[in-house]
Amino acid sequence: MPKRVVIAEDEAIIRLDLREMLEDEGYEVVAETGRGDEAVALVAEHAPDLCIFDIKMPGMDGLTAARQVSSDRQAAVVILTAFSQRHLIEQARDAGVLSYLVKPFQREELVSAIEVAMGRFEEMRQLEETVRELEGQLEVRKAVDRAKGRLIDDHGMSEQDAFSFIQQTAMSGRSTMLDVANRVIDGLLEP
């Protein structure tokens, strides 16, 4: 399935060249505009995999648009610019831009910038998923520990027996350990 792209470039000829290069490389351009504010709306509407934004655009500059798209992890963002000053590169990085391309550029440079951005974006998504999983595991562990403490204090159980009760109750009731632990904590479940 081809990667979907939104282009925001205020120079129509560059936008046309970008579309052609991207389509020749197997990308699907789902929307394009010459305005930054329209770009943000198009990203929300089309849910692309990648956005290519020029820095200088009417309505909203590319860095502000990139910041909005990146803050919600909607898509990977590549910035195009005719300027390569260090402060712009730093601003782009701070806005969540994953790759930066200085005009004029060659097709190979565009493809490289896209691949870097897409790779970094996928790594970030995987890291966020790992963090969510670990947070969930921590929540379960905290609840189980609190439930074990309640079983130990209220029913004189050993720590191992309390854990076994929670685990076996979850398995026999086809429930999660978190659910069983919360029921024990709330006083709704006793051995």
N, C-alpha and C positions, 0 to 999 in steps of 0.2 A: 504494500500500500504506500503510495507516494507521500512524502512529508508535505504538509500543507503550510503555505506561507502567506503572510500579509505584508505588503510593501507600502511604505510611506516615504515618498520622495517628492519634493515640490517641483523638481525639474522633469518635465514630461519625457524628454528624450532619454534621460538616465533611467527613469522608471520603466520605459519600454525596453531598453537594453537589459535591465535587470530581469524583467519578466521573461524575455527571450532566453537569457543565459540559464535562468532557473528551470524553465520548462525543458530546455535542451539537456539539462542534467537530471531530469526526472522528477523535479519538484512540481507541486500543483499550487499555482498562485490562485488563492481563493478570493482575494480582494486587494485593491490598491487605491491609494489616495495621495493627494499632495498636501494634506493637512494633518498635523499631529493630533488634534482633538478628534477628527474623524477616524484616525488610526486606532485610537483606544476603543472607540465604539465598534469598529470592524473586528477587532480582536475579540471583544465580548460576544459579538454576533456569530463569528465563524469558528472560534476556538482553534486557531492554527497551532501547529507545532513550533513555528518559528516566525519572528517578526524582524523585518529589516527596516530600520528607521534612519532617516537623515537627521543630523543634529539641528540644522536650521530649517524650520518650516513655519508657515503661518498657523495661527490658531493655538498651537502648543508646540514647544520645541521638542525635539526627539528625546532629549534626556528626561524631560518631565513625563513624556509618554512612556518611555522605557521604565521609569520608576513606578508608574501605575501598573503596568503590565507585570513587571517583575515582583512587585510586592505581594501579589496574589498567586505567583508561580503559574501564570496563565500560559506562558510560552517562553522559549529561549529568545533572547534579543541580540541582534547584531546591529551596531551603529555604523552608519556611513558618514564620512565627513571629508571636506576638502582641507581640514586643518588637523595637524598632528601634534599640537602643543601638549605638553605633559599635563597641564592643569585640566584640559578637556578629557584626556584619557582617564585621569583620576576621578573626575566627575562622572564619567561614563561607568567606571567600575563601581562607584558608590551608588549609582542609580540601578545597579543590578544587571548591567550589560555584560554579556558573556564573551563577546568578541567585538573587535573594533577594526574597521577597514577604511583606509585613506584613499580618496578618489584622486586621480583615476586609478582603477584597479583592473587586474586581469581576471579572467574566468577562474583560473587555478587559485588565485588569492581569495576569491569569493567562496569557492567551494571549501577551501581550507578553513576560512573564518566560520562558515556554516557548520562544518563538521566539529570544530572546536566548541562552538556554542552549544550544539545539540548534545555532544558528549558531556560537557560540564552540567548542562541542564538535567540530563538523566542521572548523573551522579548526585546532584542536589536532591532530586526527587527520591532517590533510593536512600540517601541519608535521612531525609525527613521521615520516610516510612520506617526506617530502623528506629529512629527516636520515638515515633508513636508506639511501635511495638514494645520498646523498652519501658516506656512510661506505663503502658498497659500491664506489663509484667510486674512493675514496681507497685502499681495499685493493687494487684492481686496479692502480692507478697505482704504488703502492709495490712490488708484486710484479713488475710489468713493469720498473720501474727497476732492481730487484735482479737480475732475469734479464738485462737488457741489460748491466749491470756485469759479470756472470759471463761472458757471451759476449764482451765486449770484452777482459776480462782473460785468459780461457782460450783464446780462438780468434782474437784480434787483429782482431776485426770493428770497423767503425765504429759509432757510435751508431745512425745511420740504418739500416745493414744489420742490426744486431741487432734493432731494432724491426721492420723488415720481415720478418725471419725469424719472429719471434714471431707477428706478425699473419697472415702467409701460412700458417704451420703451423696456427694456430687455424682459419682459413677452410677450408683443404683437409681438415683432420681433423674439421670440424664440431664444434669444441670452443670453449671460451672462451679469451680471452687470459689470464685468471687461471690456468686449468688448465695451459696451455702454459708460462706463466711459472713456475709452481710446479714443473713437471717439469724445466725448465732449472735452476732453483735447486737441486733435489734431485739433479741430475746424471743424471737419467733420460732426458734429451733433449739431443742435440748436433746441430749443423749438419752 
